[in-house]
Amino acid sequence: MKKTLVSIIVMSVVLSLSLTGVYGEVELKNYEISEAIELARITDRQLVILVMSEGCTSCQEFKKKTLSDDRLRGFLNKHFIVSRLVLGSDSGKKKFKFPGGVDLGVQDMFDFLGMEYVPYSLFVYPELSGRPLFFSGSMSPELYVKYLEYFSRWDRSSFSFVEYVKGISEKREGEFFNYRKNLKKISREEFSAIKDSKLGFKILESSEETKGLEGTGEVVLDFDSSKEAEELVEKILERGEVEKVYVVSSQK
């Protein structure tokens, strides 16, 4: 039972509510639970779960002093899927159904995880295995980015956070987790999930549109022939203009 609850808790920490109050020029993209899980799986991104409380002064400071930073918001939007778990709100009183017929609310999850303070950040992989990051408080945006950089590196287990920050480790420039596979084939259903999301990936429908992609980041090739798209991927990646290419199945 305990193992079942642990797996349920890990899955349920991605419960999210709308992130109210936009500070700065860049809007932080926030996702609800079902969409967050699906997009994390499709894009190979990790989830960053921001645990807060409506009546928490430190949480308000965290939103205003840390989450207001445009560089931090842009970094989160580019490399992660962000969700928010809120205590003390009307939505936070809801019970959610999970595998095994168990109903859990936000407070249930908070208590089970043994968290005593907010704000708190959690780091969850696409397959829904997770671990706590740190007590965030109202730390500087620069330090928050350092934590995110460290925990999003594929080889992070080989060196400590202190080594990373001080630049001691030779592996400081490790590869970001979500780009570890720079080509991914996706189904029509997965394509629809990307297209309908806030991700903003550029969607290309012909070989002519694959020119001049510098700074695009991630692109989706939705060609009539997925074979033609796959043949172009290597050339696109060789140019170094994009980090990752998604090829949509040509089967309607």
C-alpha positions as CSV (number, residue, x, y, z in Angstrom):
1,M,0.0,0.0,0.0
2,K,2.8,2.4,0.9
3,K,4.5,1.8,-2.5
4,T,1.2,2.4,-4.2
5,L,0.7,5.7,-2.3
6,V,4.2,6.8,-3.1
7,S,3.7,6.3,-6.8
8,I,0.4,8.1,-6.6
9,I,1.9,11.0,-4.6
10,V,4.7,11.4,-7.2
11,M,2.1,11.4,-9.9
12,S,-0.1,13.8,-8.1
13,V,2.4,16.5,-7.4
14,V,1.9,17.8,-10.9
15,L,-1.5,19.1,-10.0
16,S,-1.6,22.7,-11.2
17,L,-3.7,25.8,-11.0
18,S,-3.5,29.0,-12.9
19,L,-0.5,31.1,-12.0
20,T,-2.0,34.4,-11.1
21,G,-0.2,37.7,-11.3
22,V,2.1,38.2,-14.2
23,Y,5.2,40.2,-13.3
24,G,7.7,41.2,-16.0
25,E,7.6,41.0,-19.7
26,V,7.7,37.3,-20.2
27,E,4.6,35.2,-19.2
28,L,5.4,32.0,-17.4
29,K,3.6,29.1,-19.0
30,N,1.7,27.1,-16.5
31,Y,0.0,23.8,-17.3
32,E,-2.8,21.8,-15.7
33,I,-2.2,18.2,-14.6
34,S,-3.4,16.2,-17.6
35,E,-1.7,18.5,-20.1
36,A,1.4,18.7,-18.0
37,I,1.8,15.0,-17.8
38,E,1.2,14.5,-21.5
39,L,3.5,17.3,-22.7
40,A,6.3,16.2,-20.4
41,R,6.1,12.7,-21.9
42,I,6.0,13.9,-25.5
43,T,8.8,16.6,-25.2
44,D,11.0,14.7,-22.7
45,R,10.9,17.7,-20.4
46,Q,10.9,17.6,-16.6
47,L,8.2,19.2,-14.5
48,V,9.0,21.9,-12.1
49,I,6.2,22.0,-9.5
50,L,5.9,25.2,-7.4
51,V,4.2,24.4,-4.1
52,M,2.7,27.5,-2.5
53,S,0.0,28.7,-0.2
54,E,-2.4,31.6,-0.6
55,G,-1.7,33.0,2.8
56,C,2.1,32.6,2.7
57,T,4.1,35.9,2.8
58,S,7.3,34.1,1.6
59,C,5.3,32.7,-1.4
60,Q,4.3,36.2,-2.4
61,E,7.9,37.3,-2.1
62,F,9.0,34.3,-4.2
63,K,6.5,35.3,-6.9
64,K,7.5,39.0,-6.9
65,K,11.2,38.8,-6.4
66,T,12.1,35.4,-8.1
67,L,9.4,34.5,-10.6
68,S,9.2,38.1,-11.8
69,D,12.5,37.7,-13.5
70,D,12.2,37.5,-17.3
71,R,15.4,35.4,-17.8
72,L,14.1,32.9,-15.3
73,R,10.7,32.7,-16.9
74,G,12.2,32.3,-20.3
75,F,14.5,29.6,-19.0
76,L,11.6,27.7,-17.5
77,N,9.5,28.0,-20.6
78,K,12.3,26.8,-22.8
79,H,13.4,23.7,-20.8
80,F,10.6,22.7,-18.5
81,I,6.9,22.1,-18.0
82,V,5.7,24.2,-15.0
83,S,2.9,23.3,-12.7
84,R,1.7,24.9,-9.5
85,L,0.2,23.2,-6.4
86,V,-1.7,25.6,-4.2
87,L,-2.8,25.2,-0.5
88,G,-5.7,27.0,1.0
89,S,-7.5,27.9,-2.2
90,D,-11.0,26.7,-3.3
91,S,-9.5,24.6,-6.0
92,G,-7.0,23.2,-3.5
93,K,-9.9,21.7,-1.5
94,K,-10.8,19.4,-4.4
95,K,-10.2,15.7,-4.4
96,F,-8.6,14.1,-7.4
97,K,-8.9,10.5,-8.5
98,F,-5.8,8.5,-9.1
99,P,-4.9,4.9,-10.1
100,G,-6.0,2.3,-7.5
101,G,-9.3,4.1,-6.7
102,V,-7.6,6.5,-4.3
103,D,-8.9,10.1,-3.9
104,L,-6.4,12.7,-2.8
105,G,-6.6,16.4,-2.2
106,V,-3.8,19.0,-2.3
107,Q,-3.5,19.0,1.5
108,D,-3.4,15.2,1.6
109,M,-0.4,15.2,-0.8
110,F,1.3,18.0,1.1
111,D,1.0,16.0,4.4
112,F,2.1,12.7,2.8
113,L,5.3,14.4,1.4
114,G,6.1,15.6,4.8
115,M,6.6,19.2,3.7
116,E,6.4,21.8,6.5
117,Y,7.3,25.0,4.7
118,V,6.3,26.8,1.5
119,P,7.3,27.8,-1.1
120,Y,8.8,24.6,-2.2
121,S,10.0,23.3,-5.5
122,L,9.8,19.7,-6.8
123,F,11.5,18.1,-9.8
124,V,9.7,15.4,-11.6
125,Y,10.8,13.4,-14.7
126,P,8.4,12.6,-17.6
127,E,7.9,9.0,-16.3
128,L,6.6,10.6,-13.1
129,S,9.5,9.7,-10.8
130,G,10.4,12.7,-8.7
131,R,12.5,14.2,-5.9
132,P,12.5,17.5,-4.0
133,L,14.7,20.2,-5.3
134,F,15.1,22.6,-2.4
135,F,13.3,25.1,-0.2
136,S,13.2,28.0,-2.5
137,G,12.1,30.9,-0.3
138,S,12.7,34.2,-2.0
139,M,16.1,33.4,-3.3
140,S,17.5,35.4,-6.2
141,P,16.5,34.5,-9.8
142,E,20.1,33.9,-10.6
143,L,20.5,31.3,-7.9
144,Y,17.2,29.6,-8.9
145,V,18.4,29.4,-12.5
146,K,21.7,27.7,-11.3
147,Y,19.6,25.1,-9.4
148,L,17.5,24.5,-12.5
149,E,20.6,24.2,-14.7
150,Y,22.2,21.7,-12.4
151,F,19.2,19.5,-12.0
152,S,18.3,19.5,-15.7
153,R,21.7,18.2,-16.8
154,W,21.8,14.6,-18.0
155,D,25.1,14.0,-16.2
156,R,24.2,15.9,-13.0
157,S,24.8,12.8,-10.7
158,S,28.6,12.9,-11.4
159,F,29.2,16.2,-9.6
160,S,27.8,18.2,-6.8
161,F,25.8,21.5,-7.0
162,V,28.7,23.4,-5.3
163,E,31.1,22.1,-7.9
164,Y,28.7,23.2,-10.6
165,V,28.3,26.7,-9.3
166,K,32.0,27.2,-8.7
167,G,32.8,25.7,-12.1
168,I,35.0,23.0,-10.7
169,S,33.5,20.2,-12.6
170,E,34.7,19.6,-16.2
171,K,31.1,18.4,-17.0
172,R,29.6,21.8,-16.2
173,E,28.3,22.2,-19.7
174,G,26.4,18.9,-19.7
175,E,23.5,18.3,-22.1
176,F,20.0,19.4,-21.2
177,F,17.7,16.4,-20.4
178,N,15.0,17.3,-22.9
179,Y,17.5,17.5,-25.8
180,R,19.2,14.1,-25.1
181,K,17.2,12.8,-28.2
182,N,17.3,15.5,-30.9
183,L,15.0,13.5,-33.1
184,K,11.6,12.2,-31.9
185,K,8.8,10.6,-33.9
186,I,5.4,11.4,-32.7
187,S,1.8,10.3,-33.5
188,R,-1.0,12.5,-34.8
189,E,-2.5,12.6,-31.3
190,E,0.8,13.7,-29.8
191,F,1.1,16.3,-32.5
192,S,-2.3,17.7,-31.7
193,A,-1.3,18.0,-28.0
194,I,1.8,20.1,-29.0
195,K,-0.2,22.2,-31.5
196,D,-3.0,23.0,-29.0
197,S,-0.5,23.8,-26.2
198,K,1.3,27.0,-25.1
199,L,4.7,25.5,-26.2
200,G,4.8,27.6,-29.4
201,F,6.9,25.1,-31.4
202,K,7.3,26.1,-35.1
203,I,5.3,23.7,-37.3
204,L,6.7,23.1,-40.8
205,E,4.7,21.5,-43.6
206,S,7.2,21.4,-46.5
207,S,10.9,21.2,-47.1
208,E,10.9,24.8,-48.3
209,E,9.9,26.0,-44.8
210,T,13.0,24.3,-43.3
211,K,15.3,27.1,-44.4
212,G,16.4,29.9,-42.0
213,L,15.5,28.2,-38.7
214,E,18.2,29.9,-36.6
215,G,17.1,30.4,-33.0
216,T,14.0,28.4,-33.4
217,G,14.8,25.8,-30.7
218,E,12.4,23.0,-31.4
219,V,10.5,22.4,-34.6
220,V,7.8,19.9,-35.7
221,L,7.8,18.5,-39.3
222,D,4.2,17.7,-40.4
223,F,4.9,16.6,-44.0
224,D,2.6,14.5,-46.2
225,S,5.4,11.9,-46.1
226,S,7.0,11.2,-42.8
227,K,9.8,9.5,-44.7
228,E,10.6,12.7,-46.5
229,A,10.7,14.5,-43.2
230,E,13.1,12.0,-41.6
231,E,15.5,12.4,-44.6
232,L,15.6,16.2,-43.9
233,V,16.2,15.9,-40.2
234,E,19.9,15.2,-40.3
235,K,20.5,18.2,-42.6
236,I,18.5,20.5,-40.3
237,L,20.4,19.3,-37.2
238,E,23.8,19.6,-38.9
239,R,23.2,23.3,-39.5
240,G,23.0,23.8,-35.7
241,E,19.9,26.0,-35.9
242,V,17.6,23.9,-33.8
243,E,18.0,21.7,-30.7
244,K,15.3,19.1,-31.5
245,V,13.1,18.0,-34.3
246,Y,9.7,16.2,-34.0
247,V,8.5,14.2,-37.0
248,V,4.8,13.6,-37.2
249,S,3.6,10.2,-38.5
250,S,2.1,10.6,-42.0
251,Q,-0.7,8.1,-41.1
252,K,-3.9,10.1,-40.7
